[in-house]
Amino acid sequence: MLPIYLAMLDGEEDKNKFELLYVTYRKLMFYVANRILNDERLAEDAVHQTFLKILENFDKVGEISCHKTKSYIVTMVRNTAINLYNQRKRHTTIPLEDVEYCITTEPISVAEDLDHLARAVLKLPVIYKDVLTLKYVQEFSNEEIAKMLDISEATVRKRLERAKRRLEEILEREESADDN
């Protein structure tokens, strides 16, 4: 499949960068998709669809080996796999909150406040973690997030609003527990 993806790119630098991304993350992407789908063929489809989505936004991909890129790729393949799962089970859907979060995506921080915030983010349901990560870590616009996750911009805004509200609640509870 790699030659097909490379043919979709212009410039030798982009081709080399994509090839490195492909070699670095292909197995991880398959692992994440297969954990959700429990079907190797569907997992391969999820990986393929994710690579196509990545190609659409390839100019947004930074350094290949950084945590931010890994987080972006895991989020993308997980959402693609969930969408495939839900398409396969048209009448039975899997709540996003029930999908095991395979790899943490919070940025590593040395500041105590950021560490506290990161721990609070981990307590959020996956649908909120994903939009927060894409918005504030990956720095995508609401429009780009909506396109990546196959949801409306209004849904993105609502999830961001709910995620912030839940984060406030979590942090307030932890703060009051620390005071006791």
N, C-alpha and C positions, 0 to 999 in steps of 0.2 A: 504494500500500500504506500510505502514511503515515496516511491517515484511519482505516484499520482499526486500526492500532496505537494511535492517539490515542483511539479509542473504547473501548479497553481500560483507559484510565487515568481515575482520578478526580482532579479538581482542575485548575484552569487552570495552576498553577505546574508540576505534573508534566507536563502536556501540552506546555507551552513548553519545558521542559527536555528532554523526549524528542525534540521536533521539532529542537532544536539538535543533539542527539546524532545523530539520523538524518541531518541535512544535513551534519554534520561528518565522519562516519565511513562513510557508505554506500559511497562509491567505494573507500575503502581496504579495506573488508570484501570488496567484490566482487573487488578485485585479489588479495587474499590467497587467497580461495577459488578463484578462477580459476587461480592459479598451481599449486594443488594438484590441481584437478580437470580442468583443460584442457577445460572444457565450460561455456559461458556459462549454459545453462539450469540445470545442476546448481549452478553458482556462485550463481545467483540464489536457488535453493532453500536453499543453505547460509546465505546472508545472511538470508533470511526466517526460517529456523529459529533463527538466532542472535538476531535481534531479538525473537522470541518468548521465548527463554530470558532475554534481558536484561530484558524486561518482568516476568518472574517474580521477578527479583531487583532491580528498579529502585530500591528503597529503598536498596540498597547502592552505587549509582552516585553518586560524589561530583561534583566539579567536572568539567564536560564536557571542557574543553580541557587538562586536566592529563595528565601522562605516565602516571599510575596508571590512569586510565580508558582511555587508548589501549591500554595493555598488556593490560588486562582484555579489551577488545573483540577485539583481535587474537588473543589466546589462545582466546577462545570461538569465533570464526569459524574459526580454523585447526582446532580439534578437531572442530567440526561438519563441516567439509569432509572431514577425514580419515575421519570416521564414514561420510559419504555415499560416499566413494570405496571404502571397504571393503565397504559394502553392495552397491555396484554390482559389485564384483569379488569375489563371495562366496568363491570358491575361491583367489583370489590376493589376498593382503593386502600392504599397503605398510608396512614397518617405520617406526615414528615417527622413528627415528634418521635415516632417509633423506630425510625431508621437509625441504626447505630452510627454514631459519629466516628468514622474510622481514623481520622487523623486530625489532631488539633490544628486550628488555623490562626490562633491568636498570636500576635507578634510577641516575641520575647522581649521583656522590658526589665531594666534594672531599677527603675523608680518604683517605690512601694505603692504609690497611688495607681500607677498603670498596671502593676501586678494585681492589685485588688480589683481593678476594673476588668482585667482579663479573666480573672477567676469568676467574676460575676457574669461575664459574657458566656462563659462555658456552661452556665446554668440555664441559659436561654434555649428554647426549642430551636431546632436546626433551621427552620424557615426564617427565623429572626437573625440567627448567627450569620446565615448566608448573605442576607441583604446588608447587614452591618459591615461584614467583611468586604463585600464588593464595593460598597459606598465609601467607607472610611479608610480601609487598608489599601484596596486596589484602586480607589479613586475613580470609579466609573460613575457616569451620570445615571439618573433615574431611567432615562430612555434606554441606555445601553444595558442596564440591569434587567429591565423589562424584556428586552429582546433576548438576552442570554437565558433567562429563566422561563421564557414563554408565558409571561404574565403581563397584565396591563401596567401602565405607569401609575395609575391610581392605586393598584394593589401594592406596588413597590413603596409608594409614599405611606400607605396605611401600615404596612409591615414595619417600616422604619419608625413610624410614630409609636406603634405598639411595642416595638423592641426597646425604644428609649424609655417608655413608661415602665416596662417590666424591669429594665436595668435600674431605674430609680427605686422601684419597690425593693428589689434585691439588695441594693446598696443600703437603703434605709433600714431594712431588717437586720443586715449584718452589723450596721453601725449601732443599732439599739441593742443587739446581742452583745456587742463588745463593751457597751456602757454598763451592762449588768454584771 
